[in-house]
Amino acid sequence: MKVFISTDFEGVAGIVDWDQIMVGSHDYALGRRLLLGELNAAIDGATDAGADAFVVNDSHSSMRNLEPDLLHGRASLLSGKHKPMYMMEGLDSSFDAIFFLGYHGSIGASQAILSHSYNPRAIWEARLNGEIVGETALNALVAAHYGVPIALVTGDQVTAAEARQLSPAPHCVEVKRSVSRYAAESLHPEVACERIREGARLALTSQRPATPPIFQGTIELGVTFLTADMAEMAAWLHGVELSSGDARTVRFVSNDPLEVFRTFVTMVMLTRALVE
């Protein structure tokens, strides 16, 4: 059994501040140790369920947060920039299941620790078919294209609630309770790892989703940016249109989930030129 793991950082137990998850910051060493613990727990749980091959996509910020020699399961590690498929780079139809580990709530979500949607310095809100979504649902577009089920999502209670809106809903493990964007009550890291290990095992056995995420018919992507010039730049892309009456919002419509995802990621890359 082959498992693809996309790791973020904000949803890890004990993480409540950017200073814990950015390369070179004061508490980064602590943060990456906590992330590694949860990742290895997920790999161990998957191994308990019979998984024998793992590809880990280090998906947060610099995308070089994990030490390759410390990964369990002899996992392959995809790290560094630039990744054309960003948080889903490396996924293809050869995988049996997907784990989203250390994920977080969408930008603007109430009581979501360190909430954002790909780029907090550019994106105010993202929607799929009119529903506000975060990175879990956006990345699920790629899972749908390749026909791979999302088996496990870990993070806070907001992340879990958003993940359960997917069809079918993945197994979720809540490792902390966010009380604001910068405060949370976290499980002890050992307890969090125990629950993730068991959750990973269950996600691949008795509670394993039978099908990949379902996006029926036409998919409409709506993205609202912080400024109008960001939206104008995004509208340079083929098929992307400015919304009437809202200079900060663009829309894109397609029947192809992968095309929607690629268009969104390209918007993210383009608008970085205005904030970096």
GICORMO-V372659 format. One line per field, one symbol per residue. phi: phi as a letter, one per 20 degrees, with the letter a starting at -180 (. if undefined). Layout:
phi: ???
This chain:
phi: .dcdcdddbfefgnecbgfecdgnffdfffgffffffffffffffffgeofcbccddfdelflbedegfdffmlffcdcndddgdlfdgofbffeeacdddmfbffgnffldflfacmcfeceeaccdlnefcdfgffffgfgffemdfeebccreffgfffffefcffffccedadfdafcbbedfggffgffffgffffffdcfdffecfgdcemfddeccdefcffffffffffgnecfffnbfddccbcaedgfffffffffggfffffecd
